[in-house]
């Protein structure tokens, strides 16, 4: 849950931010029981739009808007350039290479030969 402070239009604010200005709000008051003090409004959560999974698009959280009198979360969808996508793909590849250095692939134990039973981890 997020809040907007009307006097400054500061957003996003969260329960801890509101408590700093209103210490009378108890720790037991949280989530649905958290009060909305004067000068603040609760922002209505909305599901973000679906974006493609191939890095072409990204979500942008815009400033909340009043929709039918209710302050509501707003999203838009941005589109990346080919250069931005290439930069991200390069960073992903570099991270994977670094990860492979520190996380070597497990060696497969050959258990087909005769001898003692293979080690089994339970």
N, C-alpha and C positions, 0 to 999 in steps of 0.2 A: 504494500500500500504506500502510495506517495502523496505528498501534500504540496500545495502552492500557497505561499505567503502573499496575501493580496496587497499589502502595503508596499512591498518591494518587487512583487512578481517573481520572487525567487523560487526556482524549480530546478531539479526535484529536491524535495525535503522528505525526510523519513521520520519515523516515530522518535528516534533519538534526538533529531534536530528540534522537533517540536517540544520535547521534554526539557531541552536546555532553556527554553523560554517559559515553560510552564512546569516547574518542578512539583506542582501539586498533583500532577498525573502520576498515579502509582505504577509500579512495575507490574502489578497484576493486570493492569489495563493494557491490552495489546491486541492486535488484529482487529476483529470485529467489535471488540469492546473498547477500543481506543477512541477516546472522545476527540472531536474536532473543535479546538478552541476558537473563539472569535478571532477573526483576522486570517484564518487559514481555511482552505477548502480541501476536501479529499478529492483525489483524481480518480475517476472511474477507469478501471483497467479494461483494455480491449485486447483481443488476440491480434498479434502482429500479422500482417499479410504474409502469405507463403512466397518464398523466393526460390529461384532455381538453385540447385546444389553444385553448379559448375563454376562458381566464383564470379559469374557475370554480374550478379546483383548483390546488393547489401541493404540492410535496413537502416533507416534514419528515424530516430525518435524526434519528432517536432515538438514545439511548445504546445501544451494542452490548449484545447479550444472549448468554448461553451457550445454544447450541442443540446438543443431543447432545454436550455437552462442548467445543464449539468456539465461541470468541468470534466473533460474527457481526454484520455491519452490519444495521441495522434501519431501515426507512422506514415512514412513515405518510403518508396523504393528507389535506390540509386543504381546506376549502371556504371560498371568499371570499364576503363579503356583497355585495349589490348596490352599496353605497356604496364598498367597496374596489375593485370592478371599475370603477366610474365614475371613481375617482381614477386608476387605472392607465391607463384609456383616455384621460383628459385629459392625462396626462403623455406618453403615446405621441404624441398629436396635437401637443402643444407641441414635442416633440423633432423630429417630422417637419417642422413649420413652420420651426424653427430650421435644420434641415438644408437645407431648400429655399432659405433665404436665402444660405447659403454655398456651395451646390452648384447653381447655376442649370442649368436644363435646356439641353442642347445645341441650338443653332439648326440647323435643317435647311437645307442649302444647295440652292438652286434651280439645277439643272443642265440645265433644259429649254431655256434660251435659247441663242442662237447666240453665238459668241465663242470665247474660249480654253477649253481643257480644264479641267475642275474640278480643284481641289487634291485630291490623293489621299494619304492617310497610309497608309504600309505598315507 
